[in-house]
Amino acid sequence: MLGFFLALLKKINASFIATHDVARKAGSPSASAAANDAHLQRVEQMENAQLIREEAAELEAQQQAMVAELETRNEKAFSDEEMEAFDDLEARKEELFRQADSLERVQKLSKREDIFKAVKSKHITRKAGPSKKDADLALRSVLANGVESRFANLEEWREAGDKLNLRNGSSEFTIRMLSESDLIEKRQQSTTDAEGGYSISDGIVIGFEKALANYWNWGDIVTTHRTANHSPLTIVTNNDTSNEGAYLDELTAVSNTSMTFARTVLNAYKIASGVFPVSNELLEDNEINISSIVADGLAERLGRKLSREITNGDGASNHLRGFTNDTVTGVTADYTDGFAWDDLIDLFFSVDEAYRSNARWMMSSQTLAFICKLVDSYGRPMYMPFNDPLVGAPRLTLMGKEVIINDWLDSAIPGTPGLGDQVVYFGDFSKIHVRMVRDITTRVSNEKYFLEDAVAMISTLRADAKLLNAGTNPVKHLRLNTSSGAPSVND
């Protein structure tokens, strides 16, 4: 029985293969070939992948029948002829699966093409979004509020304002600062001049981000929280450094060791830019990018104030608390106006090793200049910045750790005593948490500078900052000697 089945299957396979070759070479099969190739014709007539897969399932059933016949004969392997027939079935089955997969892909591509055509059609008919120029003109419409009659270009400005959904006659608008995920995208967008997607706040936001980078670039060093509202933000810390595992004897109870938690609350204290005047002559000149001027002015003021407060804020009522208030002394120098190289080494190792892996140095420009002048007993410099091969400029590192310049810090100046001044900081500055509410409010008034023929702008933001210290002192400082009788480095 099996022999008859194999002979018939072999004959059909041979006819199937021969018809494929003839059809491929001649372009159309012969009448006898078409009669013997009913299987191929059925496949070609199938309109969906499911029918093709059902045909493949029939071939699978034939293979299973061959295996079952082999088992009834109590044999463990096919003969050469049987193996050839089995392989032919497998090849035809795989070909059907490939055809089904191909048909499904074509069907999916067809659906995608329909969707693409619909989206493309919608995109073509959609109006262009506001440009940088529109944002600049819209800002002028806000600044002209109350004195509209004197500006010939007012209608053009208002049309730009309509594109940005800016209410005519408005004397206030809100700038939404960037979220962490949007920050990189907006920085890149600020370097292009493509149409679409701009708002009245984009220029000021980008200017503000740049201003933050100008002051010890704290945005890339500390941990920043950009929140959508001004509700208090609670951060939980714990100090478990005094606890560790222990040996446990058989049938001995495990001792209970509790963890100590603490909470730090970041509020939202208001910081103002101060009044920023814009002359009406400047408004009248459409060729001047007023958005850039306003962005640089307001952002520079806010950025400067915020960076100072994160460093030295006194923490009084409604004030930020600067991190310099919460660091501990790692080393006290022997001098009132400077320190020795050994003091830097001692400060480095005074910080717990858990923080040193992510640690940085921080000091003012004058303090770094003092370090650069330190020499050994042979007059050779103790510190030399090396050139960064990637940028071809000196890279500020000290003992393998980056040096951050922060000119809000006290300085070590030989000949100028600074009793107890904290002049060098070392540690993990990511433990400084800065919270900023993303909304920056900008108001415009044409009354304050009425006699000067100018309008006034003022921006306010809300922020807070604290150094999180769970008791392990992630940042320490080097302080100058507190005694008036202590020597000077020049003695």
Disulfide bonds with the S-S distance in Angstrom:
none
